[in-house]
């Protein structure tokens, strides 16, 4: 349980940054 919780805390910020990055790329391509 502890390992899973640590993994979630470790990867969540990276996943959020990835989501924001994809959103920015989509906006740059489709909303010039």
C-alpha distance matrix in Angstrom:
0.0 3.8 5.5 5.2 6.2 8.7 9.9 10.7 12.4 14.2 15.5 16.4 19.5 20.7 20.5 22.5 25.0 25.5 26.1 28.6 30.2 30.8 32.2 34.5 35.7 36.4 38.4 40.3 41.3 42.1 43.1 45.5
3.8 0.0 3.8 5.5 5.1 6.2 8.6 9.9 10.6 12.1 14.3 15.4 18.0 19.4 19.9 21.6 23.8 24.7 25.7 27.9 29.4 30.4 31.8 33.8 35.1 36.2 38.0 39.7 41.0 42.0 42.8 45.0
5.5 3.8 0.0 3.8 5.5 5.2 6.1 8.6 10.0 10.4 12.2 14.1 16.7 17.4 18.0 20.3 22.2 22.7 24.0 26.4 27.5 28.4 30.2 32.1 33.1 34.3 36.3 37.8 38.9 40.2 41.2 43.3
5.2 5.5 3.8 0.0 3.8 5.5 5.0 6.2 8.7 9.8 10.6 11.9 15.1 15.9 15.7 18.0 20.3 20.5 21.5 24.1 25.4 25.9 27.6 29.8 30.9 31.7 33.8 35.5 36.5 37.5 38.6 40.9
6.2 5.1 5.5 3.8 0.0 3.8 5.4 5.1 6.2 8.5 10.1 10.6 13.5 15.1 15.1 16.7 19.2 20.1 20.8 22.9 24.7 25.6 26.9 28.9 30.4 31.3 33.0 34.8 36.2 37.1 37.8 40.1
8.7 6.2 5.2 5.5 3.8 0.0 3.8 5.4 5.1 6.0 8.6 10.1 12.2 13.5 14.5 16.2 18.0 19.1 20.5 22.3 23.7 25.0 26.6 28.2 29.6 31.0 32.6 34.1 35.6 36.8 37.5 39.5
9.9 8.6 6.1 5.0 5.4 3.8 0.0 3.8 5.5 5.0 6.1 8.4 10.9 11.4 12.0 14.4 16.1 16.6 18.1 20.3 21.3 22.4 24.2 26.0 27.1 28.4 30.3 31.7 32.9 34.3 35.2 37.2
10.7 9.9 8.6 6.2 5.1 5.4 3.8 0.0 3.8 5.4 5.4 5.8 9.1 10.2 10.0 11.9 14.3 15.0 15.8 18.1 19.6 20.5 21.9 24.0 25.3 26.3 28.1 29.8 31.1 32.1 32.9 35.1
12.4 10.6 10.0 8.7 6.2 5.1 5.5 3.8 0.0 3.8 5.7 5.6 7.5 9.7 10.5 11.5 13.5 15.1 16.1 17.7 19.4 20.9 22.0 23.7 25.4 26.7 28.0 29.7 31.3 32.4 32.9 34.9
14.2 12.1 10.4 9.8 8.5 6.0 5.0 5.4 3.8 0.0 3.8 5.9 6.9 7.8 9.6 11.3 12.4 13.7 15.6 17.1 18.1 19.8 21.5 22.8 24.1 25.8 27.4 28.6 30.2 31.7 32.3 34.0
15.5 14.3 12.2 10.6 10.1 8.6 6.1 5.4 5.7 3.8 0.0 3.8 5.6 5.3 6.2 8.7 10.0 10.6 12.4 14.4 15.3 16.5 18.4 20.0 21.1 22.6 24.4 25.7 27.1 28.5 29.4 31.2
16.4 15.4 14.1 11.9 10.6 10.1 8.4 5.8 5.6 5.9 3.8 0.0 3.8 5.5 5.1 6.2 8.7 9.8 10.5 12.4 14.1 15.3 16.5 18.4 20.0 21.1 22.6 24.3 25.9 26.9 27.5 29.6
19.5 18.0 16.7 15.1 13.5 12.2 10.9 9.1 7.5 6.9 5.6 3.8 0.0 3.8 5.4 5.0 6.2 8.6 9.8 10.6 12.2 14.2 15.3 16.4 18.3 20.0 21.1 22.4 24.4 25.7 25.9 27.6
20.7 19.4 17.4 15.9 15.1 13.5 11.4 10.2 9.7 7.8 5.3 5.5 3.8 0.0 3.8 5.4 5.1 6.1 8.6 9.9 10.3 12.2 14.2 15.2 16.4 18.3 19.9 20.9 22.5 24.2 24.8 26.3
20.5 19.9 18.0 15.7 15.1 14.5 12.0 10.0 10.5 9.6 6.2 5.1 5.4 3.8 0.0 3.8 5.4 5.0 6.2 8.7 9.7 10.5 12.3 14.2 15.3 16.5 18.4 19.9 21.1 22.4 23.3 25.3
22.5 21.6 20.3 18.0 16.7 16.2 14.4 11.9 11.5 11.3 8.7 6.2 5.0 5.4 3.8 0.0 3.8 5.4 5.1 6.2 8.5 9.9 10.6 12.3 14.3 15.4 16.5 18.3 20.1 21.1 21.4 23.5
25.0 23.8 22.2 20.3 19.2 18.0 16.1 14.3 13.5 12.4 10.0 8.7 6.2 5.1 5.4 3.8 0.0 3.8 5.4 5.1 6.0 8.6 9.8 10.4 12.2 14.2 15.3 16.3 18.4 19.9 20.1 21.6
25.5 24.7 22.7 20.5 20.1 19.1 16.6 15.0 15.1 13.7 10.6 9.8 8.6 6.1 5.0 5.4 3.8 0.0 3.8 5.4 5.0 6.2 8.5 9.8 10.5 12.2 14.2 15.2 16.5 18.2 19.1 20.7
26.1 25.7 24.0 21.5 20.8 20.5 18.1 15.8 16.1 15.6 12.4 10.5 9.8 8.6 6.2 5.1 5.4 3.8 0.0 3.8 5.4 5.2 6.2 8.6 10.0 10.6 12.3 14.2 15.5 16.4 17.2 19.4
28.6 27.9 26.4 24.1 22.9 22.3 20.3 18.1 17.7 17.1 14.4 12.4 10.6 9.9 8.7 6.2 5.1 5.4 3.8 0.0 3.8 5.5 5.0 6.1 8.6 9.9 10.5 12.2 14.3 15.3 15.3 17.2
30.2 29.4 27.5 25.4 24.7 23.7 21.3 19.6 19.4 18.1 15.3 14.1 12.2 10.3 9.7 8.5 6.0 5.0 5.4 3.8 0.0 3.8 5.4 5.1 6.2 8.6 9.9 10.5 12.4 14.3 14.7 16.0
30.8 30.4 28.4 25.9 25.6 25.0 22.4 20.5 20.9 19.8 16.5 15.3 14.2 12.2 10.5 9.9 8.6 6.2 5.2 5.5 3.8 0.0 3.8 5.4 5.1 6.1 8.6 9.8 10.6 12.1 13.4 15.2
32.2 31.8 30.2 27.6 26.9 26.6 24.2 21.9 22.0 21.5 18.4 16.5 15.3 14.2 12.3 10.6 9.8 8.5 6.2 5.0 5.4 3.8 0.0 3.8 5.5 5.1 6.2 8.6 10.0 10.5 11.0 13.4
34.5 33.8 32.1 29.8 28.9 28.2 26.0 24.0 23.7 22.8 20.0 18.4 16.4 15.2 14.2 12.3 10.4 9.8 8.6 6.1 5.1 5.4 3.8 0.0 3.8 5.5 5.1 6.1 8.7 10.1 9.8 11.2
35.7 35.1 33.1 30.9 30.4 29.6 27.1 25.3 25.4 24.1 21.1 20.0 18.3 16.4 15.3 14.3 12.2 10.5 10.0 8.6 6.2 5.1 5.5 3.8 0.0 3.8 5.4 5.0 6.2 8.6 9.6 10.6
36.4 36.2 34.3 31.7 31.3 31.0 28.4 26.3 26.7 25.8 22.6 21.1 20.0 18.3 16.5 15.4 14.2 12.2 10.6 9.9 8.6 6.1 5.1 5.5 3.8 0.0 3.8 5.4 5.2 6.0 7.7 9.9
38.4 38.0 36.3 33.8 33.0 32.6 30.3 28.1 28.0 27.4 24.4 22.6 21.1 19.9 18.4 16.5 15.3 14.2 12.3 10.5 9.9 8.6 6.2 5.1 5.4 3.8 0.0 3.8 5.4 5.3 4.9 7.3
40.3 39.7 37.8 35.5 34.8 34.1 31.7 29.8 29.7 28.6 25.7 24.3 22.4 20.9 19.9 18.3 16.3 15.2 14.2 12.2 10.5 9.8 8.6 6.1 5.0 5.4 3.8 0.0 3.8 5.9 5.5 5.7
41.3 41.0 38.9 36.5 36.2 35.6 32.9 31.1 31.3 30.2 27.1 25.9 24.4 22.5 21.1 20.1 18.4 16.5 15.5 14.3 12.4 10.6 10.0 8.7 6.2 5.2 5.4 3.8 0.0 3.8 5.8 6.3
42.1 42.0 40.2 37.5 37.1 36.8 34.3 32.1 32.4 31.7 28.5 26.9 25.7 24.2 22.4 21.1 19.9 18.2 16.4 15.3 14.3 12.1 10.5 10.1 8.6 6.0 5.3 5.9 3.8 0.0 3.8 6.2
43.1 42.8 41.2 38.6 37.8 37.5 35.2 32.9 32.9 32.3 29.4 27.5 25.9 24.8 23.3 21.4 20.1 19.1 17.2 15.3 14.7 13.4 11.0 9.8 9.6 7.7 4.9 5.5 5.8 3.8 0.0 3.8
45.5 45.0 43.3 40.9 40.1 39.5 37.2 35.1 34.9 34.0 31.2 29.6 27.6 26.3 25.3 23.5 21.6 20.7 19.4 17.2 16.0 15.2 13.4 11.2 10.6 9.9 7.3 5.7 6.3 6.2 3.8 0.0
